Each structure stands twice: as structure tokens, then as C-alpha cells.
Amino acid sequence: MIITRCYFANTGIYQNGNFTHVVSNVVISNNYFGGSIGMANTFSNVTIANNVFNWNGSHAPFGAEIKNNIFVLGSVAVNNNNIHHNAASGAASLPAGNNNLNSIVFTNVFNPAFTSDDQKWRLSPTYLTFMNLVGDDGSVPGMYGGNTPYKPSGVPAIPAVYQLTAPATAIQGAPVNVTIGTRSND
């Protein structure tokens, strides 16, 4: 199961109830979560990487590798997790050591040039001044880092055609006047 490049505004991923199904090879990366993450101990080989968590509660996966995430709000239960290279605002949100940072003031960490719901979570070029954290692979932490960075509004950084004006009919062999509107999504 792969959950990547999603924007969960007011929700998360939470297993509710007592299930015995074994779920393995789960990757949750490069997402924004406005809700909690919770998985039972029947999950295995789980990686939770390069996400932004903005929910004021305890996330409760079991036996997962949790790395390169930013916890604007909330904390992570240890639950046999391998928790490293993360940053959190709370004083004890993450276990000490393993390149985890607690008590981060995120005021200057995110780039103020971006204000849309999904782009406001981009790190500022000077984030290392305020949050001395680099991902375990040397990349930027959070949803815009790692191997599969989040794409704002799901729009890839390629030109897009947003308007096409053409006649409904044409005479064979005659020129056709067409207007195409494009924009850059860089």
C-alpha cells in the first residue's frame, strides 16, 4: 500500500477496531495530515517519511520507521517504532536522540512567500537557521523533500493547456484558426 502526495485537510489514516488482517509493505510519504495516523501491530514493514503533521494529538503507528517528518502539532507514540530525523513543536513530542528535534518554533521555518493551503508548508530557504534538521538521506524534511516531493494542488511542474478555442467545423484542406492558452506550472 502506498499513500503519497496527498493532502488530508482535516483527517488522517487510522485503523479503527480490532482487526487481525496482516498488512505489510506500507509507504506513507510526502503528505499533509490534519488528522491522526494510527495502525495496529498487525502492520509490518511500514515507512512514514517526509510528511507534515498538523494535528494536536498522539499519532500511534506500531513498528514503523518514522523519518524526515515535521510535527507542527502532535507527538508520536514510541510503540516499537524507529523514530529518527524528525522535528516537532512539543517539548517531548519525539523521543530524544536519533537526530530528532523537539521544541521547534515553526514561525520562521516555513516560507512566507507561499500562502495557499498546501504550499504554506514549504520550508524557507533559511530553515536550517531555525531548525537544524536534514533528512536521513541528506534531503529536506517535510512533504516537499525526499524522492517524491509533494506537488502543489497535484499540478506537475510542466506547461499546461488551460484554454483551447477552435471552430466546430472545418473545410478539408483549408487552414483552421486555433487559439491555445498555456501556462507554466514551475
N, C-alpha and C positions, 0 to 999 in steps of 0.2 A: 504494500500500500504506500503510495507516495502522495503527500499533500504539500504542494509547493506553490509559491507566488500567489497566495490568496489573501484577501482582506476580510477578516471576520470582525466586523464593526462592534457588535455587541454580544458576541458569542464565542465559544471555543470548541474544543473537542473533548468530550467527557463520556466515558463509559458509565452508564447508569444501570445499576442492578448487579446481580451475581451471575456471571457468565463463566462457562467452562471452556469456551472456544479458545483455541490457541491461535494467536495472530503473531506472525513474525515478519521480519524484514520491512519495518515501517520507517519511512523517512518523512519528517515534518520539517520543512525548511523554507526560509525566506518568506515568511508570512507575518501578518499583523494580527494579534489576538486581543480583542476587547473582552474576552471571557477566559475561562479556565481550561487547562489541559489536565486530563486525568485518565489513567489507564490502569487496569488491574494487573496483577502479577502473571496473568496468562499471556501477556505480550512479551515478545523476545526480539532481540536484535533491533532495537528502536534507537533512532538518531533524531534528536531535536536540536536543530542548528540554525543559526542566523535568523532568528525571529525577533520581533518586538512584542513584548507582553505588557499590556496596559490594563490589568485587572487587579484590584486590591484584595487578593486572597492567596491561598497557598495552592500552587499547581502540584498535582500528585501523580506523575507517571511513576512506574516501577521498572527498575533495571534498565534505564535508558542512558545513552550518552547525551548529555545536555551541554552544548558548547556554543560559544560565539553569539549568545543571545543578550538582549537588553531588556531588563525588567524595570520599566518605568514605574510600575506599581507591582506589588505582589512579591511572593517568595516561592521557593521550590522545596518540597519535602525531600529529604535525603533518600528514603525508600530504595536503598541499594543502587542508586543512580551514580554514574560517573559524571560529576558536575565540574566543568572547568572552562576557563576563558569567557566568563560572563560578567555583566555589570548590573547592579541593582541599586535602587534608591534607598531601600531599607538598611538599617544598621546591621541586621543579622538575616537578611533575605537569602543569602547564599552561604554555603559552608566556607570557612576560612581556608586560604591556601589555593593551590591549583590554578593560580592566575585569575581567581575570582575577585571582583571588586565590589565592596558594599559602600553604602553612604555616598553614592554619587549624586551630585546636584545636576540635574539634566538641563537646567536653564540655558546654558551655553553650548551644550553638546550637539543639539540639532540645528540644522541650517535655517536661519530665519528668512532666507530668501524664498523658501517654499512654504506655502500655507494651505494647500489642498489637503484633504483628509489623509491621503496616502503618501504624499510627498513630504509632509512636515516631519516625517521620521527619518529623513536623510541626515546623515551626520555632517556637521560643519567641517570645512577643511582643517580647522584647528581643534577638532575634538580631542586629539591626544593631549592638548594642554589641559583640558578639563577632565578627561577620562583616559588615563594612560593604559589603554587596553587595545591589544591587537589580537585577532583571532588565532587559533592554534595553528593555522596554516599560513599565518602572516597577512591574512586578509582583513578587511574592515568587518567589525562585528555588526550585527543587526540585519534587517531584512534586505538592505541594499548591498550586502557583502557576500562573500563566498563564491562558489562556482556557478550558481544560478540566481543572480540578483533579481529582486522583485522588479517588475515592470510597472510603472505608474499607470493606473487605470487599465492595465492589461494591454497597453499600446506599445508595440515594439519600436525600437529606435530606427525605423526605416520610413521613407516617404510614404504618404498615404493619399489615395484619391478620395476626396470628400464631395466632389461635385462632378457630374457628367451631364452635359447638355448636348443632345443630338436629335435630329429630326426623326419623326416616327416612320417616315418612308423615305426612300431614295431611288433615284433613277440609276439603273445599272450602267456603270462606266462613267457616270458623272461624279464630280467632286462632292464630298459631303463635308459640311462645316460642323466641326465638333469642338466644344469647349470643355476642357478638363481642368478642374481645380485640384491642386495638390498642396500638401503642407509637409514640413519636416517634423518628425517626432523625436528629434535628438533631445 
